[in-house]
């Protein structure tokens, strides 16, 4: 895998396929760049697809400080550096926690380095804080703090609380053994990412200054909180619009890869 040297001496690994305008695809948590494996074949004839492994995942080095505070900003800085190295305006795409990082990258990159942004169910709880949507925010805080506390303590298979919240009751139990094993082994790192999603420092003014076209996509059968987050982002971002994906939930990269690719490409 190629790597990019970051200013602090660490390396960011990424996968690259295809040719054409650059397209950076940012995975969720826990995950790796290969999370986009079913989507990329529908894009590589039109785009140069670049799928980074976020710091601490896959082939990328971990952040110097592995804690929630400042985590999204630090990960966003790594992706922003990758974006700026590509030499042409980038279409920046993120799924789930990767949507949060894509927003942070766009805020930190040179404005001309990003063409547009596509966010698939970003878990950007900061938007609920900024818009005062406590009805959506408070139950999520209770659920995910309980999960993060138990994951940090090493409770076996507690990652099911996160998976079933986003993918539906019983989703974790239905997954193949290797997938459940990977998710369980990654729960500690995911707990840090989850907590960081509630500790964003971007202000309403920061987001209002982001004038790139932004498309926010939610699945028809997804948890209602993703629509609450999307609606909050629509009020905070000056050039945003919302799209629905019929029959999909948070697992849309695997269940609806062609439709996901179409939304990215259009």
C-alpha positions in Angstrom: 0.0 0.0 0.0 1.3 3.5 -0.7 1.7 5.8 2.3 1.7 9.6 2.8 4.2 11.1 5.3 2.4 13.3 7.8 4.0 16.4 9.4 4.5 14.6 12.7 6.5 11.8 11.1 3.6 9.3 11.1 2.3 7.6 7.9 -1.2 7.5 6.4 -1.7 4.4 4.3 -4.2 4.3 1.4 -5.5 2.2 -1.5 -5.7 3.7 -5.0 -7.5 2.4 -8.1 -8.8 3.8 -11.4 -8.2 7.0 -13.2 -9.8 10.4 -13.6 -10.7 13.1 -11.2 -9.6 12.3 -7.6 -12.2 10.9 -5.2 -11.3 10.4 -1.6 -13.4 7.8 0.3 -13.2 7.9 4.1 -14.3 4.9 6.1 -16.3 4.7 9.3 -15.3 3.3 12.7 -14.1 0.7 13.2 -12.9 0.0 9.7 -10.3 0.4 7.0 -10.2 1.8 3.5 -11.3 -1.6 2.2 -14.7 -0.9 3.6 -15.4 0.8 0.3 -14.5 -2.5 -1.6 -18.0 -3.1 -3.0 -18.4 0.6 -4.1 -15.1 1.2 -5.8 -15.7 -1.1 -8.8 -18.6 1.1 -9.8 -16.4 4.3 -9.7 -12.9 3.4 -10.9 -13.8 3.7 -14.6 -14.6 7.4 -14.0 -12.5 8.4 -10.9 -9.1 7.9 -9.4 -10.4 6.4 -6.1 -8.2 6.9 -3.0 -9.3 5.1 0.2 -7.2 6.0 3.2 -6.9 4.0 6.4 -7.7 6.5 9.2 -5.0 6.8 11.8 -4.9 3.7 14.0 -6.6 1.5 11.5 -5.3 -0.8 8.8 -1.8 0.2 7.7 -1.8 3.7 9.1 0.1 4.8 12.2 -1.9 5.7 15.4 -2.2 9.2 16.6 0.3 10.4 19.1 -2.4 10.8 21.7 -5.2 8.2 21.6 -8.0 10.0 23.4 -11.4 11.5 22.4 -10.5 15.2 22.8 -9.2 16.6 19.5 -9.4 13.2 17.8 -11.7 14.3 14.9 -9.6 17.4 14.3 -6.3 15.3 14.2 -7.8 12.7 11.9 -9.3 15.4 9.7 -5.8 17.0 9.5 -4.4 13.8 8.1 -7.1 13.5 5.5 -6.7 17.2 4.6 -3.0 16.7 3.9 -3.8 13.8 1.6 -6.4 15.8 -0.2 -4.0 18.7 -0.7 -1.3 16.3 -2.1 -3.6 15.1 -5.0 -3.0 18.2 -7.1 -6.6 18.7 -8.3 -10.0 19.5 -6.7 -11.2 16.4 -4.8 -14.6 15.0 -4.3 -14.5 14.1 -0.6 -16.8 11.3 0.6 -17.3 9.9 4.1 -19.5 7.2 5.6 -20.6 7.3 9.3 -17.6 8.4 11.4 -15.8 9.0 8.1 -18.4 11.6 7.4 -17.3 13.5 10.5 -13.7 13.2 9.4 -14.5 14.4 5.9 -16.1 17.5 7.4 -13.1 18.2 9.5 -10.8 17.6 6.6 -12.8 20.1 4.4 -12.6 22.7 7.2 -8.8 22.3 7.4 -7.9 21.9 3.7 -7.4 24.8 1.3 -10.9 25.7 0.0 -9.8 25.1 -3.6 -8.6 21.6 -2.8 -12.1 20.3 -2.4 -14.7 20.3 -5.2 -17.7 18.9 -3.3 -18.6 16.7 -0.3 -20.9 13.7 0.0 -21.7 12.4 3.5 -23.4 9.0 4.0 -25.1 9.0 7.4 -22.5 11.1 9.2 -22.6 10.5 13.0 -21.9 14.2 13.6 -23.6 14.6 17.0 -21.9 18.0 17.2 -24.6 19.3 14.8 -27.3 18.4 17.3 -25.5 20.3 20.0 -25.1 23.4 17.8 -28.8 23.4 16.8 -30.1 22.6 20.3 -31.8 19.4 19.3 -31.7 17.8 22.7 -34.6 15.5 22.0 -32.4 13.6 19.5 -29.1 14.2 21.3 -29.8 13.2 24.9 -30.9 9.5 24.3 -27.9 9.1 22.0 -25.5 10.4 24.7 -27.0 8.0 27.3 -26.7 5.0 24.9 -23.2 5.6 23.6 -21.6 6.7 26.9 -22.9 3.4 28.4 -21.4 1.5 25.4 -18.1 3.4 25.5 -17.6 2.9 29.2 -18.2 -0.9 28.9 -16.1 -1.2 25.8 -13.2 0.7 27.4 -13.5 -1.8 30.3 -13.1 -4.7 27.9 -16.5 -6.2 28.2 -16.7 -9.1 25.7 -18.9 -8.5 22.6 -20.3 -5.2 24.0 -19.7 -3.8 20.5 -23.1 -5.3 19.7 -24.7 -2.2 21.4 -23.1 0.0 18.8 -23.8 -2.3 15.8 -27.4 -3.0 16.7 -28.1 0.7 17.3 -27.1 1.6 13.7 -27.9 -1.6 11.8 -31.0 -2.9 13.6 -31.7 -5.2 16.5 -29.9 -8.6 16.2 -27.6 -7.3 13.4 -24.4 -8.2 15.3 -25.6 -11.8 16.0 -26.3 -12.3 12.3 -22.8 -11.3 11.2 -20.2 -13.9 10.2 -17.8 -15.0 13.0 -14.7 -13.2 11.5 -16.6 -10.0 11.3 -17.9 -10.2 14.9 -14.3 -11.0 15.9 -12.9 -8.0 14.2 -15.5 -5.7 15.6 -15.1 -7.0 19.1 -11.3 -6.7 18.9 -11.8 -3.1 17.7 -14.3 -2.0 20.3 -11.8 -0.1 22.5 -10.7 2.1 19.6 -14.2 2.5 18.4 -15.2 3.7 21.9 -12.7 6.5 21.6 -14.1 7.5 18.2 -17.6 7.4 19.5 -16.8 9.7 22.4 -15.0 12.0 20.1 -18.2 12.4 18.0 -19.7 14.2 21.0 -16.7 16.4 21.6 -16.3 18.2 18.4 -15.1 21.8 18.7 -16.3 23.2 15.3 -18.6 26.2 15.7 -21.7 27.1 13.7 -19.6 29.9 12.2 -17.0 27.3 11.1 -19.6 25.3 9.3 -21.3 28.3 7.8 -18.0 29.2 6.2 -17.9 25.8 4.4 -19.4 26.8 1.0 -18.7 23.6 -0.9 -21.7 21.7 -2.3 -22.6 19.0 0.3 -24.9 16.1 -0.2 -26.1 14.2 2.9 -27.5 10.7 2.4 -29.6 8.7 4.8 -31.1 5.3 4.5 -34.8 4.8 4.4 -34.8 2.2 7.2 -32.0 3.8 9.3 -32.2 5.0 12.9 -34.2 8.2 13.2 -31.2 10.0 14.7 -29.4 10.0 11.3 -32.2 12.1 9.9 -32.0 14.4 12.9 -28.3 14.9 12.3 -28.9 15.5 8.6 -31.6 18.1 9.2 -29.2 19.8 11.7 -26.4 19.9 9.1 -28.8 21.4 6.5 -29.3 24.4 8.8 -25.6 24.7 9.5 -24.1 24.2 6.0 -24.9 27.0 3.5 -24.9 24.7 0.4 -26.2 21.4 1.6 -29.0 19.1 0.4 -30.4 15.8 1.6 -31.0 12.6 -0.3 -32.7 9.4 0.8 -31.6 5.9 -0.2 -34.6 3.5 -0.6 -34.5 0.2 1.3 -31.1 1.0 2.9 -29.8 1.4 6.4 -26.3 2.2 7.9 -24.8 -0.8 6.1 -25.5 0.8 2.7 -21.9 0.4 1.4 -22.4 -3.3 1.4 -26.1 -3.7 0.6 -26.5 -0.9 -2.0 -23.0 -0.3 -3.4 -24.2 0.7 -6.9 -26.7 3.2 -5.6 -24.1 4.6 -3.3 -21.7 5.0 -6.2 -24.3 6.7 -8.3 -24.9 9.3 -5.6 -21.2 9.9 -5.3 -20.8 10.3 -9.1 -23.8 12.5 -9.9 
